[in-house]
Amino acid sequence: MAVLRLKADLWVKAYVRTCNAAGAPTFVVRRGDEHAGSIFIRVTHLDGNSELYGPAAAGLAEVASDRRWSRRLLATDSEIEALIKREIEFDRDVWLIEVEDRQGRHFLDEWLISD
């Protein structure tokens, strides 16, 4: 039996709505493939630093049926922007979501895979 995963654009809409409802302004900075584009989430702390979350490794069992994330980097905004630029050069179908939150909330608790 084939496992269906929620389309990227639907997941993004729900995620943005969740963040905004919690008081963290969230924006779709770059739209990727609506069906299966990789989704990257940047949490900017509004102090010159950000965290970047990206898709978890494909070999993990949970990833086959559900979207999962892992933290890629905690760094300065310019370092995060450079990494995002490289990801987009590698894959033009990438989504980029930006969450602005001084507390660094990522709202990925149920989808985050620990390091």
N, CA, C and O atoms as CSV, one atom per row, in Angstrom:
chain,resi,resn,atom,element,x,y,z
A,1,MET,N,N,0.832,-1.167,0.000
A,1,MET,CA,C,0.000,0.000,0.000
A,1,MET,C,C,0.890,1.249,0.000
A,1,MET,O,O,1.811,1.355,0.809
A,2,ALA,N,N,0.618,2.172,-0.889
A,2,ALA,CA,C,1.386,3.407,-0.975
A,2,ALA,C,C,1.002,4.341,0.174
A,2,ALA,O,O,-0.169,4.452,0.537
A,3,VAL,N,N,2.004,5.007,0.733
A,3,VAL,CA,C,1.787,5.951,1.811
A,3,VAL,C,C,1.700,7.345,1.211
A,3,VAL,O,O,2.609,7.777,0.502
A,4,LEU,N,N,0.615,8.046,1.493
A,4,LEU,CA,C,0.439,9.399,0.970
A,4,LEU,C,C,0.891,10.415,2.000
A,4,LEU,O,O,0.625,10.284,3.195
A,5,ARG,N,N,1.571,11.415,1.512
A,5,ARG,CA,C,2.048,12.477,2.371
A,5,ARG,C,C,1.310,13.760,1.993
A,5,ARG,O,O,1.007,13.977,0.820
A,6,LEU,N,N,1.026,14.594,2.959
A,6,LEU,CA,C,0.355,15.857,2.728
A,6,LEU,C,C,1.170,16.699,1.747
A,6,LEU,O,O,2.388,16.812,1.881
A,7,LYS,N,N,0.493,17.285,0.765
A,7,LYS,CA,C,1.176,18.124,-0.216
A,7,LYS,C,C,1.893,19.277,0.489
A,7,LYS,O,O,1.437,19.776,1.518
A,8,ALA,N,N,3.011,19.682,-0.083
A,8,ALA,CA,C,3.837,20.735,0.515
A,8,ALA,C,C,3.056,22.022,0.732
A,8,ALA,O,O,3.152,22.624,1.802
A,9,ASP,N,N,2.287,22.456,-0.258
A,9,ASP,CA,C,1.593,23.732,-0.106
A,9,ASP,C,C,0.548,23.689,1.004
A,9,ASP,O,O,0.350,24.693,1.688
A,10,LEU,N,N,-0.118,22.570,1.199
A,10,LEU,CA,C,-1.094,22.456,2.288
A,10,LEU,C,C,-0.404,22.454,3.649
A,10,LEU,O,O,-0.873,23.083,4.597
A,11,TRP,N,N,0.730,21.730,3.732
A,11,TRP,CA,C,1.471,21.715,4.993
A,11,TRP,C,C,1.944,23.124,5.333
A,11,TRP,O,O,1.830,23.558,6.480
A,12,VAL,N,N,2.469,23.835,4.349
A,12,VAL,CA,C,2.972,25.199,4.580
A,12,VAL,C,C,1.850,26.114,5.058
A,12,VAL,O,O,2.042,26.872,6.009
A,13,LYS,N,N,0.696,26.060,4.425
A,13,LYS,CA,C,-0.424,26.911,4.840
A,13,LYS,C,C,-0.806,26.650,6.291
A,13,LYS,O,O,-1.031,27.592,7.050
A,14,ALA,N,N,-0.880,25.392,6.680
A,14,ALA,CA,C,-1.236,25.046,8.058
A,14,ALA,C,C,-0.162,25.508,9.040
A,14,ALA,O,O,-0.478,26.017,10.116
A,15,TYR,N,N,1.098,25.330,8.672
A,15,TYR,CA,C,2.204,25.734,9.537
A,15,TYR,C,C,2.219,27.252,9.735
A,15,TYR,O,O,2.366,27.731,10.860
A,16,VAL,N,N,2.069,27.999,8.655
A,16,VAL,CA,C,2.053,29.467,8.741
A,16,VAL,C,C,0.902,29.924,9.629
A,16,VAL,O,O,1.070,30.819,10.457
A,17,ARG,N,N,-0.239,29.324,9.462
A,17,ARG,CA,C,-1.404,29.678,10.280
A,17,ARG,C,C,-1.141,29.387,11.766
A,17,ARG,O,O,-1.502,30.186,12.630
A,18,THR,N,N,-0.517,28.253,12.054
A,18,THR,CA,C,-0.200,27.890,13.440
A,18,THR,C,C,0.743,28.906,14.077
A,18,THR,O,O,0.505,29.358,15.197
A,19,CYS,N,N,1.801,29.263,13.376
A,19,CYS,CA,C,2.781,30.222,13.902
A,19,CYS,C,C,2.159,31.596,14.117
A,19,CYS,O,O,2.343,32.212,15.167
A,20,ASN,N,N,1.425,32.068,13.123
A,20,ASN,CA,C,0.801,33.383,13.228
A,20,ASN,C,C,-0.187,33.431,14.393
A,20,ASN,O,O,-0.259,34.432,15.106
A,21,ALA,N,N,-0.944,32.358,14.589
A,21,ALA,CA,C,-1.918,32.302,15.686
A,21,ALA,C,C,-1.226,32.358,17.046
A,21,ALA,O,O,-1.816,32.816,18.025
A,22,ALA,N,N,0.022,31.893,17.110
A,22,ALA,CA,C,0.786,31.912,18.358
A,22,ALA,C,C,1.520,33.241,18.560
A,22,ALA,O,O,2.241,33.407,19.543
A,23,GLY,N,N,1.337,34.186,17.632
A,23,GLY,CA,C,1.947,35.500,17.768
A,23,GLY,C,C,3.333,35.632,17.171
A,23,GLY,O,O,4.043,36.594,17.461
A,24,ALA,N,N,3.726,34.682,16.343
A,24,ALA,CA,C,5.029,34.741,15.680
A,24,ALA,C,C,4.790,35.006,14.193
A,24,ALA,O,O,4.381,34.101,13.465
A,25,PRO,N,N,5.038,36.225,13.736
A,25,PRO,CA,C,4.830,36.519,12.320
A,25,PRO,C,C,5.612,35.539,11.440
A,25,PRO,O,O,6.809,35.330,11.638
A,26,THR,N,N,4.927,34.950,10.477
A,26,THR,CA,C,5.517,33.918,9.635
A,26,THR,C,C,5.175,34.196,8.184
A,26,THR,O,O,4.041,34.547,7.857
A,27,PHE,N,N,6.169,34.036,7.314
A,27,PHE,CA,C,6.016,34.395,5.916
A,27,PHE,C,C,6.545,33.293,4.999
A,27,PHE,O,O,7.505,32.597,5.330
A,28,VAL,N,N,5.909,33.152,3.859
A,28,VAL,CA,C,6.426,32.284,2.809
A,28,VAL,C,C,7.351,33.167,1.978
A,28,VAL,O,O,6.890,34.018,1.217
A,29,VAL,N,N,8.647,32.962,2.129
A,29,VAL,CA,C,9.645,33.777,1.443
A,29,VAL,C,C,9.887,33.257,0.035
A,29,VAL,O,O,10.160,34.026,-0.886
A,30,ARG,N,N,9.783,31.939,-0.120
A,30,ARG,CA,C,9.990,31.315,-1.425
A,30,ARG,C,C,9.054,30.134,-1.554
A,30,ARG,O,O,9.005,29.262,-0.686
A,31,ARG,N,N,8.311,30.118,-2.650
A,31,ARG,CA,C,7.407,28.996,-2.936
A,31,ARG,C,C,8.138,27.961,-3.782
A,31,ARG,O,O,8.787,28.286,-4.775
A,32,GLY,N,N,8.016,26.728,-3.367
A,32,GLY,CA,C,8.615,25.636,-4.115
A,32,GLY,C,C,7.549,24.836,-4.833
A,32,GLY,O,O,6.446,25.328,-5.072
A,33,ASP,N,N,7.874,23.613,-5.174
A,33,ASP,CA,C,6.919,22.725,-5.824
A,33,ASP,C,C,5.755,22.477,-4.879
A,33,ASP,O,O,5.962,22.105,-3.724
A,34,GLU,N,N,4.530,22.680,-5.359
A,34,GLU,CA,C,3.362,22.583,-4.482
A,34,GLU,C,C,3.085,21.174,-3.985
A,34,GLU,O,O,2.440,20.997,-2.951
A,35,HIS,N,N,3.562,20.178,-4.704
A,35,HIS,CA,C,3.280,18.797,-4.313
A,35,HIS,C,C,4.354,18.206,-3.415
A,35,HIS,O,O,4.035,17.582,-2.403
A,36,ALA,N,N,5.607,18.388,-3.762
A,36,ALA,CA,C,6.655,17.658,-3.049
A,36,ALA,C,C,7.921,18.462,-2.797
A,36,ALA,O,O,8.966,17.875,-2.517
A,37,GLY,N,N,7.861,19.771,-2.885
A,37,GLY,CA,C,9.063,20.566,-2.663
A,37,GLY,C,C,9.598,20.425,-1.251
A,37,GLY,O,O,8.828,20.280,-0.302
A,38,SER,N,N,10.925,20.468,-1.108
A,38,SER,CA,C,11.551,20.451,0.219
A,38,SER,C,C,11.238,21.762,0.919
A,38,SER,O,O,11.263,22.827,0.302
A,39,ILE,N,N,10.946,21.680,2.201
A,39,ILE,CA,C,10.570,22.863,2.973
A,39,ILE,C,C,11.662,23.157,3.992
A,39,ILE,O,O,12.013,22.302,4.805
A,40,PHE,N,N,12.195,24.373,3.940
A,40,PHE,CA,C,13.163,24.843,4.928
A,40,PHE,C,C,12.502,25.927,5.758
A,40,PHE,O,O,11.768,26.767,5.237
A,41,ILE,N,N,12.768,25.899,7.046
A,41,ILE,CA,C,12.167,26.855,7.965
A,41,ILE,C,C,13.284,27.602,8.665
A,41,ILE,O,O,14.140,27.016,9.327
A,42,ARG,N,N,13.248,28.904,8.497
A,42,ARG,CA,C,14.229,29.781,9.151
A,42,ARG,C,C,13.525,30.491,10.295
A,42,ARG,O,O,12.499,31.143,10.100
A,43,VAL,N,N,14.082,30.358,11.484
A,43,VAL,CA,C,13.553,31.065,12.650
A,43,VAL,C,C,14.541,32.172,12.966
A,43,VAL,O,O,15.652,31.917,13.431
A,44,THR,N,N,14.126,33.405,12.708
A,44,THR,CA,C,15.001,34.529,12.998
A,44,THR,C,C,14.677,35.049,14.390
A,44,THR,O,O,13.517,35.281,14.729
A,45,HIS,N,N,15.726,35.227,15.190
A,45,HIS,CA,C,15.564,35.674,16.575
A,45,HIS,C,C,15.509,37.201,16.667
A,45,HIS,O,O,15.353,37.755,17.755
A,46,LEU,N,N,15.635,37.871,15.531
A,46,LEU,CA,C,15.571,39.332,15.440
A,46,LEU,C,C,16.712,40.016,16.192
A,46,LEU,O,O,16.582,41.160,16.629
A,47,ASP,N,N,17.835,39.301,16.340
A,47,ASP,CA,C,19.011,39.862,16.998
A,47,ASP,C,C,20.276,39.631,16.172
A,47,ASP,O,O,21.390,39.765,16.679
A,48,GLY,N,N,20.094,39.282,14.893
A,48,GLY,CA,C,21.239,38.997,14.033
A,48,GLY,C,C,21.555,37.513,13.929
A,48,GLY,O,O,22.481,37.126,13.216
A,49,ASN,N,N,20.793,36.676,14.634
A,49,ASN,CA,C,20.996,35.230,14.602
A,49,ASN,C,C,19.717,34.520,14.174
A,49,ASN,O,O,18.610,35.012,14.392
A,50,SER,N,N,19.894,33.369,13.569
A,50,SER,CA,C,18.762,32.569,13.106
A,50,SER,C,C,19.079,31.095,13.283
A,50,SER,O,O,20.229,30.704,13.483
A,51,GLU,N,N,18.027,30.286,13.204
A,51,GLU,CA,C,18.157,28.836,13.155
A,51,GLU,C,C,17.536,28.385,11.848
A,51,GLU,O,O,16.558,28.966,11.377
A,52,LEU,N,N,18.109,27.348,11.270
A,52,LEU,CA,C,17.556,26.802,10.040
A,52,LEU,C,C,17.203,25.343,10.266
A,52,LEU,O,O,18.021,24.558,10.746
A,53,TYR,N,N,15.968,24.990,9.911
A,53,TYR,CA,C,15.481,23.622,9.991
A,53,TYR,C,C,15.224,23.143,8.570
A,53,TYR,O,O,14.657,23.866,7.750
A,54,GLY,N,N,15.644,21.926,8.293
A,54,GLY,CA,C,15.453,21.359,6.965
A,54,GLY,C,C,14.893,19.964,7.074
A,54,GLY,O,O,14.787,19.413,8.170
A,55,PRO,N,N,14.531,19.386,5.933
A,55,PRO,CA,C,13.976,18.027,5.930
A,55,PRO,C,C,14.943,17.037,6.588
A,55,PRO,O,O,16.154,17.084,6.368
A,56,ALA,N,N,14.378,16.148,7.395
A,56,ALA,CA,C,15.193,15.109,8.036
A,56,ALA,C,C,15.685,14.138,6.971
A,56,ALA,O,O,15.139,14.069,5.870
A,57,ALA,N,N,16.708,13.406,7.315
A,57,ALA,CA,C,17.306,12.435,6.392
A,57,ALA,C,C,16.260,11.451,5.881
A,57,ALA,O,O,15.452,10.937,6.655
A,58,ALA,N,N,16.276,11.196,4.593
A,58,ALA,CA,C,15.266,10.358,3.945
A,58,ALA,C,C,15.283,8.909,4.416
A,58,ALA,O,O,14.272,8.221,4.278
A,59,GLY,N,N,16.377,8.425,4.961
A,59,GLY,CA,C,16.478,7.032,5.372
A,59,GLY,C,C,15.745,6.707,6.662
A,59,GLY,O,O,15.626,5.534,7.014
A,60,LEU,N,N,15.254,7.705,7.373
A,60,LEU,CA,C,14.570,7.464,8.634
A,60,LEU,C,C,13.155,6.954,8.380
A,60,LEU,O,O,12.478,7.437,7.473
A,61,ALA,N,N,12.712,6.002,9.157
A,61,ALA,CA,C,11.403,5.368,8.959
A,61,ALA,C,C,10.258,6.374,9.008
A,61,ALA,O,O,9.329,6.292,8.205
A,62,GLU,N,N,10.314,7.318,9.939
A,62,GLU,CA,C,9.213,8.281,10.083
A,62,GLU,C,C,9.047,9.180,8.863
A,62,GLU,O,O,7.947,9.650,8.577
A,63,VAL,N,N,10.132,9.413,8.154
A,63,VAL,CA,C,10.130,10.345,7.024
A,63,VAL,C,C,9.337,9.790,5.844
A,63,VAL,O,O,8.827,10.560,5.030
A,64,ALA,N,N,9.229,8.486,5.742
A,64,ALA,CA,C,8.517,7.872,4.617
A,64,ALA,C,C,7.037,8.242,4.605
A,64,ALA,O,O,6.444,8.367,3.533
A,65,SER,N,N,6.438,8.416,5.767
A,65,SER,CA,C,5.000,8.667,5.815
A,65,SER,C,C,4.631,10.066,6.283
A,65,SER,O,O,3.471,10.461,6.173
A,66,ASP,N,N,5.583,10.819,6.799
A,66,ASP,CA,C,5.258,12.124,7.358
A,66,ASP,C,C,6.451,13.049,7.181
A,66,ASP,O,O,7.594,12.595,7.138
A,67,ARG,N,N,6.193,14.319,7.082
A,67,ARG,CA,C,7.282,15.285,6.995
A,67,ARG,C,C,7.926,15.412,8.364
A,67,ARG,O,O,7.237,15.538,9.376
A,68,ARG,N,N,9.244,15.380,8.389
A,68,ARG,CA,C,10.015,15.542,9.618
A,68,ARG,C,C,11.148,16.516,9.348
A,68,ARG,O,O,11.620,16.642,8.218
A,69,TRP,N,N,11.585,17.209,10.409
A,69,TRP,CA,C,12.652,18.185,10.285
A,69,TRP,C,C,13.758,17.909,11.284
A,69,TRP,O,O,13.564,17.248,12.304
A,70,SER,N,N,14.928,18.441,10.952
A,70,SER,CA,C,16.047,18.450,11.888
A,70,SER,C,C,16.672,19.843,11.828
A,70,SER,O,O,16.624,20.527,10.805
A,71,ARG,N,N,17.256,20.238,12.953
A,71,ARG,CA,C,17.911,21.546,12.970
A,71,ARG,C,C,19.219,21.431,12.223
A,71,ARG,O,O,20.049,20.577,12.534
A,72,ARG,N,N,19.406,22.295,11.233
A,72,ARG,CA,C,20.609,22.290,10.405
A,72,ARG,C,C,21.694,23.198,10.962
A,72,ARG,O,O,22.876,22.856,10.941
A,73,LEU,N,N,21.273,24.374,11.466
A,73,LEU,CA,C,22.289,25.360,11.819
A,73,LEU,C,C,21.707,26.440,12.719
A,73,LEU,O,O,20.583,26.897,12.509
A,74,LEU,N,N,22.473,26.842,13.718
A,74,LEU,CA,C,22.215,28.033,14.518
A,74,LEU,C,C,23.402,28.933,14.257
A,74,LEU,O,O,24.527,28.591,14.621
A,75,ALA,N,N,23.172,30.088,13.626
A,75,ALA,CA,C,24.289,30.925,13.185
A,75,ALA,C,C,23.813,32.355,12.950
A,75,ALA,O,O,22.661,32.700,13.213
A,76,THR,N,N,24.725,33.166,12.453
A,76,THR,CA,C,24.360,34.544,12.116
A,76,THR,C,C,23.429,34.527,10.904
A,76,THR,O,O,23.396,33.569,10.131
A,77,ASP,N,N,22.692,35.596,10.766
A,77,ASP,CA,C,21.771,35.700,9.629
A,77,ASP,C,C,22.498,35.531,8.298
A,77,ASP,O,O,21.986,34.869,7.396
A,78,SER,N,N,23.686,36.125,8.166
A,78,SER,CA,C,24.402,36.025,6.889
A,78,SER,C,C,24.858,34.592,6.602
A,78,SER,O,O,24.857,34.176,5.443
A,79,GLU,N,N,25.242,33.839,7.615
A,79,GLU,CA,C,25.624,32.443,7.406
A,79,GLU,C,C,24.417,31.596,6.991
A,79,GLU,O,O,24.527,30.719,6.135
A,80,ILE,N,N,23.280,31.869,7.603
A,80,ILE,CA,C,22.043,31.155,7.254
A,80,ILE,C,C,21.664,31.477,5.813
A,80,ILE,O,O,21.305,30.580,5.050
A,81,GLU,N,N,21.743,32.754,5.436
A,81,GLU,CA,C,21.388,33.154,4.076
A,81,GLU,C,C,22.288,32.477,3.043
A,81,GLU,O,O,21.823,32.095,1.969
A,82,ALA,N,N,23.565,32.331,3.363
A,82,ALA,CA,C,24.488,31.655,2.441
A,82,ALA,C,C,24.113,30.187,2.276
A,82,ALA,O,O,24.158,29.660,1.165
A,83,LEU,N,N,23.745,29.524,3.365
A,83,LEU,CA,C,23.336,28.120,3.284
A,83,LEU,C,C,22.047,27.971,2.484
A,83,LEU,O,O,21.916,27.047,1.682
A,84,ILE,N,N,21.107,28.867,2.698
A,84,ILE,CA,C,19.842,28.831,1.949
A,84,ILE,C,C,20.121,29.026,0.454
A,84,ILE,O,O,19.541,28.335,-0.384
A,85,LYS,N,N,20.990,29.949,0.133
A,85,LYS,CA,C,21.330,30.197,-1.270
A,85,LYS,C,C,21.890,28.936,-1.921
A,85,LYS,O,O,21.538,28.616,-3.056
A,86,ARG,N,N,22.759,28.219,-1.210
A,86,ARG,CA,C,23.322,26.967,-1.747
A,86,ARG,C,C,22.231,25.908,-1.935
A,86,ARG,O,O,22.240,25.176,-2.925
A,87,GLU,N,N,21.311,25.828,-1.003
A,87,GLU,CA,C,20.216,24.851,-1.121
A,87,GLU,C,C,19.363,25.142,-2.355
A,87,GLU,O,O,18.976,24.221,-3.075
A,88,ILE,N,N,19.072,26.414,-2.598
A,88,ILE,CA,C,18.253,26.799,-3.749
A,88,ILE,C,C,19.000,26.525,-5.055
A,88,ILE,O,O,18.383,26.115,-6.037
A,89,GLU,N,N,20.307,26.744,-5.082
A,89,GLU,CA,C,21.091,26.432,-6.276
A,89,GLU,C,C,21.059,24.933,-6.565
A,89,GLU,O,O,21.074,24.519,-7.724
A,90,PHE,N,N,21.016,24.128,-5.515
A,90,PHE,CA,C,20.980,22.669,-5.655
A,90,PHE,C,C,19.590,22.177,-6.059
A,90,PHE,O,O,19.467,21.252,-6.861
A,91,ASP,N,N,18.534,22.800,-5.498
A,91,ASP,CA,C,17.163,22.358,-5.730
A,91,ASP,C,C,16.250,23.574,-5.897
A,91,ASP,O,O,15.957,24.274,-4.928
A,92,ARG,N,N,15.808,23.816,-7.118
A,92,ARG,CA,C,14.970,24.992,-7.418
A,92,ARG,C,C,13.554,24.871,-6.860
A,92,ARG,O,O,12.815,25.856,-6.861
A,93,ASP,N,N,13.157,23.690,-6.383
A,93,ASP,CA,C,11.800,23.485,-5.867
A,93,ASP,C,C,11.683,23.696,-4.366
A,93,ASP,O,O,10.678,23.315,-3.765
A,94,VAL,N,N,12.691,24.296,-3.756
A,94,VAL,CA,C,12.727,24.510,-2.309
A,94,VAL,C,C,11.729,25.585,-1.878
A,94,VAL,O,O,11.578,26.623,-2.523
A,95,TRP,N,N,11.061,25.301,-0.775
A,95,TRP,CA,C,10.232,26.293,-0.088
A,95,TRP,C,C,11.092,26.910,1.016
A,95,TRP,O,O,11.937,26.228,1.598
A,96,LEU,N,N,10.882,28.191,1.305
A,96,LEU,CA,C,11.525,28.824,2.447
A,96,LEU,C,C,10.456,29.567,3.246
A,96,LEU,O,O,9.789,30.472,2.746
A,97,ILE,N,N,10.323,29.160,4.479
A,97,ILE,CA,C,9.372,29.779,5.402
A,97,ILE,C,C,10.193,30.506,6.456
A,97,ILE,O,O,11.175,29.962,6.961
A,98,GLU,N,N,9.800,31.730,6.792
A,98,GLU,CA,C,10.523,32.494,7.803
A,98,GLU,C,C,9.602,32.827,8.963
A,98,GLU,O,O,8.524,33.394,8.788
A,99,VAL,N,N,10.063,32.455,10.158
A,99,VAL,CA,C,9.351,32.730,11.402
A,99,VAL,C,C,10.149,33.789,12.152
A,99,VAL,O,O,11.349,33.624,12.368
A,100,GLU,N,N,9.494,34.874,12.551
A,100,GLU,CA,C,10.157,35.913,13.337
A,100,GLU,C,C,9.734,35.747,14.788
A,100,GLU,O,O,8.573,35.963,15.136
A,101,ASP,N,N,10.690,35.359,15.637
A,101,ASP,CA,C,10.340,35.122,17.033
A,101,ASP,C,C,11.567,35.301,17.916
A,101,ASP,O,O,12.523,34.532,17.822
A,102,ARG,N,N,11.539,36.310,18.768
A,102,ARG,CA,C,12.674,36.589,19.663
A,102,ARG,C,C,12.970,35.414,20.593
A,102,ARG,O,O,14.110,35.232,21.019
A,103,GLN,N,N,11.954,34.622,20.906
A,103,GLN,CA,C,12.133,33.464,21.788
A,103,GLN,C,C,12.697,32.252,21.044
A,103,GLN,O,O,13.098,31.271,21.669
A,104,GLY,N,N,12.727,32.318,19.720
A,104,GLY,CA,C,13.271,31.214,18.931
A,104,GLY,C,C,12.331,30.025,18.799
A,104,GLY,O,O,12.772,28.905,18.543
A,105,ARG,N,N,11.036,30.268,18.974
A,105,ARG,CA,C,10.087,29.162,18.845
A,105,ARG,C,C,10.001,28.722,17.387
A,105,ARG,O,O,9.896,29.548,16.480
A,106,HIS,N,N,10.046,27.413,17.178
A,106,HIS,CA,C,10.012,26.881,15.814
A,106,HIS,C,C,8.695,26.187,15.484
A,106,HIS,O,O,8.406,25.963,14.308
A,107,PHE,N,N,7.904,25.848,16.465
A,107,PHE,CA,C,6.590,25.235,16.270
A,107,PHE,C,C,6.663,23.906,15.505
A,107,PHE,O,O,5.713,23.528,14.818
A,108,LEU,N,N,7.772,23.216,15.626
A,108,LEU,CA,C,7.968,21.943,14.935
A,108,LEU,C,C,8.014,20.765,15.907
A,108,LEU,O,O,8.449,19.677,15.531
A,109,ASP,N,N,7.579,20.962,17.132
A,109,ASP,CA,C,7.742,19.948,18.166
A,109,ASP,C,C,7.333,18.550,17.743
A,109,ASP,O,O,8.077,17.598,17.981
A,110,GLU,N,N,6.179,18.400,17.125
A,110,GLU,CA,C,5.715,17.066,16.758
A,110,GLU,C,C,6.396,16.527,15.499
A,110,GLU,O,O,6.252,15.345,15.188
A,111,TRP,N,N,7.126,17.356,14.776
A,111,TRP,CA,C,7.776,16.932,13.538
A,111,TRP,C,C,9.301,16.933,13.624
A,111,TRP,O,O,9.976,16.560,12.664
A,112,LEU,N,N,9.842,17.348,14.760
A,112,LEU,CA,C,11.292,17.508,14.884
A,112,LEU,C,C,11.949,16.190,15.296
A,112,LEU,O,O,11.507,15.515,16.227
A,113,ILE,N,N,13.000,15.850,14.588
A,113,ILE,CA,C,13.806,14.677,14.931
A,113,ILE,C,C,15.039,15.179,15.649
A,113,ILE,O,O,15.747,16.049,15.143
A,114,SER,N,N,15.299,14.638,16.819
A,114,SER,CA,C,16.429,15.074,17.646
A,114,SER,C,C,17.752,14.786,16.964
A,114,SER,O,O,17.889,13.837,16.192
A,115,ASP,N,N,18.722,15.637,17.273
A,115,ASP,CA,C,20.084,15.441,16.744
A,115,ASP,C,C,20.728,14.247,17.389
A,115,ASP,O,O,21.873,13.919,17.077
